[in-house]
Structure formats: C-alpha cells, structure tokens
C-alpha cells in the first residue's frame, strides 16, 4: 500500500513551464544575417570584441563607418571591460546599449532587422532579470547558439 501511494503521488506532480510568444519582435533572417547575429551574440559570451565589431560592421549593407579601426579598438575595450568570461553575469542590455553608442559615434550603418533583433535581446534580458535577478539569459542561450552553428538547426 505504501508503494502504490508513492507512485500515485509522483504521477500527480506537475512541472511548471513558462512559454512566452511575442510575434511583434519576430524577424526572418537570411542565413548570412543569422550567422552574423548569432556570431555577434556568441562573441559577447566569449568576450571577443574584435570579432564582434567585424560582425556589427557587416550589419549594414551600405556601410558608412567613418573609422573602422577605431570602432574595432573601442569594441575590443568594451568587451574586455563588460564581457569578462570570469564574470558570473554579463549584462547583455548594457553591452548592447554601449555597442549602439559606439555605432552612433562612428556612424556605423545598422540595417533595421539587426537593430530589431538587438532590441529584442535587450527586452528579453530585462524581462528575465525581472523574473530572476540571478538569471543570465546570455549564458543560458550560448549552448543553443553553439548547437545551431554546428548543426544548422535550432536546439530545443
């Protein structure tokens, strides 16, 4: 009788799952756009500002950056300061705001699809922080991006 009560209590356990859908922030990307954006996000996680800057420079079809070398140098400094791999948490929102600040400073052209994606990442990061201040959405997403880069498929 004890074993049957244990098994029945296990079968009634329910795992909560939060699913958020917001089609207003959805973007359809070409394979090349997808690669540049995913690689940029992965560069935040790895702290590679030089590579991240090169991906951002590819975000504009008609690039009008006034000083690519200085933009790359300042992106590298930003990533060394904000994307230290030894940190427990990388604030994606802060990093993205500063990236866009540098883009403005150097007149880096950013197509609207990339801008919308970056805003989406900032919104999701902020929302996740409001639910759990200890959660780093960037750290949680890196394995999914890595799997996508290896397989070309979204991992669930």
Secondary structure as UniProt FT lines:
FT   HELIX           2..11
FT   HELIX           23..25
FT   HELIX           31..46
FT   HELIX           49..57
FT   TURN            58..59
FT   TURN            61..62
FT   HELIX           68..82
FT   TURN            85..86
FT   HELIX           92..105
FT   TURN            106..107
FT   HELIX           112..131
FT   TURN            133..134
FT   HELIX           137..151
//
